[in-house]
Amino acid sequence: MKRKIRRLSIIDNAREWLFALFLFAGYYKADPRLAFIQTHIDLTLLFLILSFLMFLYRLLRKPFAQRVPIGFVKEAAFFLLLAACFLGGLLITQSKGYGLDKTLRFIVLTGWAFFGTAFLITDYLSLRRFSWAVVIISTMMAIDALSNYPGVGRVSFVTALGSNYIALARAGGFGLLATLAFLLPTERRPLAKLCLWVMAILQTLATLSAGARGPVLALGVSLLCFFALSVRGFPHLRVDRFSWRLGVVLFIALVFIGTVGQEIFSTLFFRTQVLMTHLGESALTRLHLYEEAFRLWASSPVWGVGTGGFAMAVTGSALVRAYPHNIILELGAETGLLGVLFFVAMVWMAFSIGFAALRNSGRFARATVRYLLVAGCFALLNAMVSGDINDNRMLFTLVGLLSCTPRFQASIAAKGIVGQLRHSSSATNRLKEAQV
């Protein structure tokens, strides 16, 4: 009987890991070491299916345990309206093939990235398991990247697990924020804290070594938001002890980067200097794409030019994948004002729920909500400077998690939750028994 319970517990706890592997599959599935799987089935699709099966398994075991917060229901309505804009855009687009592919990816892949948050990440402990998965995936990418480090003073992009330098910096940013803003402030075990600090150092080195400017800038702004959200008690301002300590650590890190960073992170420093002086080819290309997106949006303000129409207008080919590297301009150009309004409403509502929860939270709930707000900020800023809407599916994951903050608050406030925060197996089992 005990063996059966243990087996069921392992299966139930795997859902967050499978979901995280699905979200980050695009960052590692091109690794030649995974070709023996990728040649038979796409890893993104594989982990989507496995994580969905975990949802069905949980649903069959506990059919009444899937209580979805009302805020998420409202967010889901806006997501479906946005999906309807994509479907409607297929009727007017000149790029039927690419438009259909983009729409299917949005409904299936980005859709599960959004809806999976409500169906798989069901309480505080579930969110912690998901965050640990993100941190470990990020750390594995960091280790692989640092093993390929080109050397001090050499200007060269750094990649990991077959991905590109932007994916490495993004993964490092998500992992670093999960480590610093959530796991470390709420962790109780000294050994786990030590491991988290080591992983944070690896993630920082990999993120800065990659050479990607956008994710690093987004990470810097997000960390500033973390400290801003750590201040409370106006007019008698107070900052929690961990934030003070983290501020000291980051100040020392900034001094170190300012002293030797130009040699160690030479690619990032060189590309930043180019941006400040001559803009560079990458920035000029982005500006051109922004202008094209504005022009297309102005030509059809309400409906846009259709799903995938931006690529056709810019490249002249229906087979080439192209986008303006800004999620607002992408939606405006292809789905018009309607698509932009539905997307902005989703983001606005999610952050509003998060800020409302932040004002009425205790220590652990406050740390949880603060982390989701900061990670959501990081995802949103990245979506404004690189990738298309499906590349930025983590933004929709954070939107879903923010809309579920009342669920996390309730699980923290539940009877016996303080014992669970120490992550002993007995406490975890007590919580599960209480939820049945």
C-alpha positions as CSV (number, residue, x, y, z in Angstrom):
1,M,0.0,0.0,0.0
2,K,2.8,2.4,0.9
3,R,4.6,1.6,-2.3
4,K,1.4,2.4,-4.3
5,I,1.0,5.7,-2.5
6,R,4.6,6.6,-3.2
7,R,4.2,5.7,-6.8
8,L,1.1,7.9,-7.1
9,S,2.8,10.7,-5.4
10,I,5.8,10.6,-7.8
11,I,3.4,10.6,-10.8
12,D,1.3,13.4,-9.4
13,N,4.4,15.6,-8.7
14,A,5.8,15.1,-12.2
15,R,3.2,17.3,-13.8
16,E,5.0,20.6,-13.1
17,W,8.3,19.2,-14.5
18,L,6.6,18.0,-17.7
19,F,5.0,21.4,-18.1
20,A,8.3,23.2,-17.6
21,L,10.0,20.9,-20.1
22,F,7.2,21.7,-22.6
23,L,7.6,25.4,-22.1
24,F,11.4,25.3,-22.6
25,A,11.6,22.6,-25.2
26,G,12.4,25.1,-28.0
27,Y,15.5,26.0,-26.0
28,Y,17.1,22.5,-26.0
29,K,15.4,20.3,-28.6
30,A,18.0,21.2,-31.3
31,D,20.7,19.7,-29.2
32,P,22.4,16.9,-31.2
33,R,22.5,14.7,-28.1
34,L,18.7,14.6,-28.2
35,A,18.4,13.8,-31.9
36,F,17.5,10.2,-31.1
37,I,14.2,11.5,-29.7
38,Q,13.7,14.6,-31.8
39,T,14.0,12.5,-35.1
40,H,11.0,10.4,-34.0
41,I,8.8,13.0,-32.3
42,D,9.1,16.7,-31.7
43,L,10.0,17.3,-28.0
44,T,7.6,20.2,-27.7
45,L,4.8,18.0,-28.8
46,L,5.9,15.1,-26.6
47,F,6.0,17.1,-23.4
48,L,2.7,18.8,-24.3
49,I,1.0,15.4,-24.7
50,L,2.6,14.1,-21.5
51,S,1.7,17.1,-19.4
52,F,-1.9,17.0,-20.8
53,L,-2.1,13.4,-19.9
54,M,-1.1,14.3,-16.4
55,F,-3.9,16.8,-16.3
56,L,-6.4,14.1,-17.4
57,Y,-4.9,11.7,-14.8
58,R,-5.4,14.2,-12.0
59,L,-8.9,15.1,-13.3
60,L,-9.9,11.4,-13.2
61,R,-8.5,10.9,-9.7
62,K,-9.9,14.2,-8.2
63,P,-12.7,15.4,-10.5
64,F,-13.7,18.2,-8.1
65,A,-10.2,19.4,-7.2
66,Q,-9.8,21.6,-10.3
67,R,-11.3,24.8,-9.0
68,V,-10.3,27.6,-11.3
69,P,-10.2,31.2,-9.9
70,I,-12.7,33.6,-11.4
71,G,-9.9,35.8,-12.5
72,F,-8.5,33.1,-14.7
73,V,-11.9,32.5,-16.2
74,K,-12.0,36.1,-17.3
75,E,-8.5,35.9,-18.7
76,A,-9.5,32.7,-20.6
77,A,-12.3,34.7,-22.2
78,F,-9.9,37.3,-23.5
79,F,-7.5,34.5,-24.7
80,L,-10.3,32.9,-26.7
81,L,-11.3,36.3,-28.2
82,L,-7.6,36.8,-29.3
83,A,-7.6,33.3,-30.8
84,A,-10.8,34.2,-32.7
85,C,-8.9,37.2,-34.1
86,F,-6.2,34.9,-35.4
87,L,-8.8,32.6,-37.0
88,G,-10.6,35.6,-38.5
89,G,-7.3,36.9,-39.8
90,L,-7.0,33.8,-41.9
91,L,-9.9,35.0,-44.0
92,I,-8.1,38.1,-45.2
93,T,-4.4,37.2,-45.1
94,Q,-2.3,36.8,-48.2
95,S,-0.1,34.2,-46.4
96,K,-2.5,31.3,-46.0
97,G,0.1,28.6,-45.2
98,Y,2.2,30.6,-42.7
99,G,-0.9,32.2,-41.2
100,L,-2.5,28.8,-40.6
101,D,0.6,27.4,-39.0
102,K,0.9,30.5,-36.8
103,T,-2.7,30.2,-35.7
104,L,-2.5,26.5,-34.9
105,R,0.7,27.1,-32.9
106,F,-1.1,29.9,-31.0
107,I,-4.2,27.8,-30.2
108,V,-2.3,24.5,-29.4
109,L,1.1,25.5,-28.0
110,T,0.5,28.9,-26.6
111,G,-2.9,27.9,-25.6
112,W,-1.6,25.0,-23.4
113,A,1.1,27.3,-22.0
114,F,-1.7,29.5,-20.8
115,F,-4.4,27.0,-19.8
116,G,-1.9,24.6,-18.3
117,T,-1.2,27.0,-15.5
118,A,-4.7,26.6,-14.1
119,F,-4.9,22.8,-14.7
120,L,-1.4,21.8,-13.6
121,I,0.0,24.4,-11.1
122,T,-2.7,24.1,-8.5
123,D,-1.3,25.4,-5.2
124,Y,1.8,26.9,-3.6
125,L,3.8,23.7,-3.5
126,S,3.0,23.0,-7.1
127,L,4.3,26.4,-8.0
128,R,7.5,25.7,-6.1
129,R,8.0,22.4,-8.0
130,F,7.5,24.3,-11.3
131,S,9.9,27.0,-10.2
132,W,12.5,24.4,-9.3
133,A,12.1,22.8,-12.7
134,V,12.7,26.2,-14.4
135,V,15.8,26.8,-12.3
136,I,17.3,23.4,-13.0
137,I,16.6,23.6,-16.8
138,S,18.2,27.1,-16.8
139,T,21.2,25.8,-14.8
140,M,21.7,22.9,-17.2
141,M,21.7,25.4,-20.1
142,A,24.2,27.6,-18.1
143,I,26.6,24.8,-17.5
144,D,26.5,23.8,-21.2
145,A,27.0,27.4,-22.2
146,L,29.9,28.0,-19.9
147,S,31.6,24.8,-21.1
148,N,31.5,26.4,-24.6
149,Y,32.8,29.8,-23.4
150,P,35.0,31.3,-26.2
151,G,37.5,32.8,-23.8
152,V,38.3,36.1,-22.1
153,G,38.3,39.1,-24.5
154,R,36.9,37.2,-27.5
155,V,33.7,38.6,-29.1
156,S,31.5,35.6,-29.9
157,F,27.9,34.6,-29.1
158,V,27.5,31.9,-26.6
159,T,24.8,29.3,-27.0
160,A,23.6,26.2,-25.1
161,L,22.0,22.9,-25.9
162,G,21.6,23.8,-29.6
163,S,19.6,27.0,-29.0
164,N,20.6,30.5,-29.9
165,Y,22.1,33.2,-27.6
166,I,18.8,35.0,-27.0
167,A,17.2,31.7,-25.8
168,L,20.2,31.2,-23.4
169,A,19.8,34.7,-22.0
170,R,16.1,34.3,-21.6
171,A,16.3,31.0,-19.9
172,G,19.0,32.4,-17.6
173,G,16.8,35.3,-16.8
174,F,13.7,33.2,-15.9
175,G,15.9,30.9,-13.8
176,L,17.6,33.7,-12.0
177,L,14.4,35.4,-11.1
178,A,12.9,32.2,-9.9
179,T,16.0,31.7,-7.8
180,L,16.4,35.2,-6.3
181,A,12.8,36.4,-6.1
182,F,11.0,33.2,-5.0
183,L,13.0,30.1,-4.0
184,L,15.7,31.7,-1.9
185,P,13.4,34.0,0.1
186,T,11.1,31.1,1.0
187,E,13.7,28.3,1.4
188,R,14.4,26.8,4.8
189,R,17.1,24.2,4.2
190,P,20.7,25.5,4.4
191,L,22.0,23.0,1.8
192,A,19.2,23.9,-0.6
193,K,20.0,27.6,-0.1
194,L,23.7,27.0,-0.9
195,C,22.8,25.1,-4.1
196,L,20.5,27.9,-5.1
197,W,23.2,30.5,-4.7
198,V,25.6,28.4,-6.8
199,M,23.0,28.0,-9.5
200,A,22.3,31.8,-9.4
201,I,26.0,32.5,-10.1
202,L,26.0,30.0,-13.0
203,Q,22.8,31.5,-14.4
204,T,24.2,35.1,-14.1
205,L,27.5,34.2,-15.8
206,A,25.7,32.4,-18.7
207,T,23.2,35.2,-19.2
208,L,25.8,37.9,-19.4
209,S,28.1,35.7,-21.5
210,A,25.5,35.0,-24.2
211,G,25.7,38.5,-25.7
212,A,22.0,39.2,-25.9
213,R,21.2,42.8,-25.0
214,G,17.4,42.7,-24.8
215,P,17.1,40.0,-22.1
216,V,19.8,41.5,-20.0
217,L,18.1,44.9,-20.1
218,A,14.8,43.2,-19.3
219,L,16.5,41.4,-16.4
220,G,17.9,44.6,-15.0
221,V,14.5,46.4,-15.1
222,S,12.8,43.4,-13.5
223,L,15.3,43.3,-10.6
224,L,14.6,47.0,-10.1
225,C,10.9,46.2,-10.0
226,F,11.7,43.5,-7.4
227,F,13.2,46.0,-5.0
228,A,10.5,48.5,-5.7
229,L,7.9,45.9,-4.8
230,S,9.9,45.0,-1.6
231,V,9.2,48.4,-0.1
232,R,6.1,48.7,2.0
233,G,4.6,50.7,4.9
234,F,4.4,54.2,3.4
235,P,5.2,56.8,4.9
236,H,7.4,54.7,7.2
237,L,9.1,52.6,4.6
238,R,10.3,49.1,5.4
239,V,12.2,46.6,3.3
240,D,12.3,42.9,4.2
241,R,15.7,41.5,5.3
242,F,16.2,39.3,2.3
243,S,15.9,42.2,-0.1
244,W,18.5,44.1,1.8
245,R,20.9,41.2,1.7
246,L,20.2,40.6,-2.0
247,G,20.7,44.3,-2.7
248,V,24.2,44.1,-1.1
249,V,25.0,41.0,-3.1
250,L,23.9,42.6,-6.4
251,F,25.8,45.8,-5.6
252,I,29.0,43.7,-5.2
253,A,28.2,41.9,-8.4
254,L,27.8,45.2,-10.3
255,V,31.1,46.4,-9.0
256,F,32.7,43.2,-10.2
257,I,31.0,43.4,-13.6
258,G,32.1,47.1,-13.9
259,T,35.7,46.2,-13.1
260,V,36.3,43.1,-15.2
261,G,33.1,42.7,-17.2
262,Q,34.5,44.2,-20.4
263,E,36.9,41.3,-20.6
264,I,34.8,38.4,-19.3
265,F,31.5,39.5,-21.0
266,S,33.2,41.1,-24.0
267,T,30.4,40.3,-26.5
268,L,27.7,42.0,-24.4
269,F,29.9,45.1,-23.8
270,F,30.9,45.3,-27.5
271,R,27.4,45.0,-28.8
272,T,26.2,47.6,-26.2
273,Q,28.9,50.0,-27.4
274,V,27.8,49.5,-31.0
275,L,24.2,50.2,-30.1
276,M,25.1,53.4,-28.2
277,T,27.3,54.7,-31.1
278,H,26.2,53.3,-34.4
279,L,23.0,51.4,-33.6
280,G,24.4,48.4,-35.5
281,E,22.8,46.1,-38.1
282,S,20.6,44.3,-35.6
283,A,19.0,47.5,-34.2
284,L,18.6,49.1,-37.6
285,T,16.8,45.9,-38.8
286,R,14.5,46.1,-35.9
287,L,13.7,49.7,-36.5
288,H,12.9,48.9,-40.2
289,L,10.6,46.1,-39.0
290,Y,8.9,48.4,-36.6
291,E,8.3,51.0,-39.4
292,E,6.8,48.3,-41.6
293,A,4.5,47.1,-38.8
294,F,3.3,50.6,-38.2
295,R,2.7,51.1,-41.9
296,L,0.7,47.9,-42.2
297,W,-1.3,48.7,-39.0
298,A,-2.1,52.1,-40.4
299,S,-3.4,50.6,-43.6
300,S,-6.0,48.6,-41.7
301,P,-6.3,49.9,-38.2
302,V,-9.2,47.7,-37.0
303,W,-8.7,44.3,-38.7
304,G,-5.0,44.3,-39.6
305,V,-3.7,42.6,-42.7
306,G,-4.4,39.1,-41.6
307,T,-2.6,36.4,-39.6
308,G,0.9,36.0,-41.1
309,G,0.4,38.9,-43.4
310,F,3.4,40.8,-42.0
311,A,5.8,38.2,-43.3
312,M,4.2,38.4,-46.8
313,A,4.4,42.2,-46.8
314,V,8.0,42.4,-45.7
315,T,9.6,39.4,-47.6
316,G,7.2,39.0,-50.5
317,S,7.1,35.3,-49.8
318,A,4.4,33.2,-48.1
319,L,6.9,30.6,-47.0
320,V,9.2,32.9,-45.0
321,R,8.6,33.4,-41.3
322,A,9.0,37.0,-40.3
323,Y,7.7,39.2,-37.5
324,P,8.4,42.7,-36.1
325,H,10.0,41.5,-32.8
326,N,7.4,43.4,-30.8
327,I,4.2,41.7,-29.7
328,I,2.1,44.9,-29.8
329,L,3.1,45.8,-33.3
330,E,2.8,42.2,-34.4
331,L,-0.8,42.0,-33.2
332,G,-1.6,45.5,-34.5
333,A,-0.3,44.7,-38.0
334,E,-1.9,41.3,-38.3
335,T,-5.1,41.4,-36.1
336,G,-5.6,45.2,-35.8
337,L,-6.9,47.1,-32.9
338,L,-9.1,44.3,-31.8
339,G,-6.3,41.9,-31.2
340,V,-4.2,44.5,-29.4
341,L,-7.1,45.4,-27.1
342,F,-7.7,41.8,-26.2
343,F,-4.1,41.2,-25.5
344,V,-3.6,44.4,-23.4
345,A,-6.8,43.6,-21.5
346,M,-5.3,40.2,-20.6
347,V,-2.0,41.7,-19.4
348,W,-3.7,44.5,-17.6
349,M,-6.1,42.2,-15.7
350,A,-3.3,39.8,-14.7
351,F,-1.1,42.5,-13.3
352,S,-4.1,44.1,-11.6
353,I,-4.9,40.8,-9.8
354,G,-1.2,40.5,-8.8
355,F,-0.9,44.0,-7.4
356,A,-4.2,43.6,-5.5
357,A,-3.0,40.4,-4.0
358,L,0.4,42.0,-3.1
359,R,-1.3,44.6,-0.9
360,N,-3.2,41.9,1.2
361,S,-0.6,39.2,1.6
362,G,1.5,37.8,4.4
363,R,5.2,37.0,4.2
364,F,5.2,33.9,2.0
365,A,2.2,34.9,-0.1
366,R,3.8,38.3,-0.7
367,A,7.1,36.7,-1.8
368,T,5.1,34.5,-4.2
369,V,3.0,37.3,-5.8
370,R,6.1,39.6,-6.0
371,Y,8.0,36.9,-7.9
372,L,5.1,36.4,-10.4
373,L,4.9,40.1,-11.0
374,V,8.6,40.4,-11.5
375,A,8.8,37.4,-13.8
376,G,5.8,38.7,-15.7
377,C,7.6,42.0,-16.2
378,F,10.6,40.1,-17.6
379,A,8.5,38.1,-20.0
380,L,6.6,41.2,-21.2
381,L,9.7,43.3,-21.8
382,N,11.2,40.4,-23.8
383,A,8.1,40.2,-25.9
384,M,8.5,43.8,-26.8
385,V,12.0,43.4,-28.3
386,S,12.4,39.9,-29.7
387,G,10.4,36.9,-31.0
388,D,6.9,36.5,-32.2
389,I,3.8,35.8,-30.1
390,N,4.4,32.0,-30.0
391,D,8.1,32.5,-29.1
392,N,6.9,34.4,-26.1
393,R,4.5,31.8,-24.8
394,M,6.1,32.1,-21.3
395,L,4.4,35.5,-21.1
396,F,1.0,33.8,-21.4
397,T,2.1,31.3,-18.7
398,L,3.0,34.2,-16.3
399,V,-0.3,35.9,-17.2
400,G,-2.1,32.7,-16.2
401,L,-0.2,32.3,-13.0
402,L,-0.8,35.9,-12.0
403,S,-4.6,35.4,-12.5
404,C,-4.3,32.4,-10.2
405,T,-2.7,34.2,-7.3
406,P,-5.8,33.9,-5.1
407,R,-5.3,30.1,-5.3
408,F,-1.7,30.4,-4.1
409,Q,-2.8,32.7,-1.3
410,A,-5.5,30.3,-0.2
411,S,-3.1,27.3,-0.1
412,I,-0.6,29.2,2.0
413,A,-3.3,30.3,4.4
414,A,-4.6,26.8,4.7
415,K,-4.2,24.9,7.9
416,G,-0.8,23.2,8.2
417,I,0.8,25.2,5.4
418,V,3.6,26.5,7.6
419,G,4.8,22.9,8.0
420,Q,4.7,22.4,4.3
421,L,7.0,25.3,3.7
422,R,9.8,23.2,5.1
423,H,9.1,20.6,2.3
424,S,9.2,17.5,4.5
425,S,7.5,14.6,2.8
426,S,5.1,14.1,5.7
427,A,3.9,17.7,5.4
428,T,3.4,17.3,1.7
429,N,1.3,14.1,2.2
430,R,-0.9,15.9,4.8
431,L,-1.7,18.7,2.3
432,K,-2.6,16.2,-0.3
433,E,-4.9,14.3,2.1
434,A,-6.6,17.6,3.0
435,Q,-7.2,18.4,-0.7
436,V,-8.9,15.0,-1.5
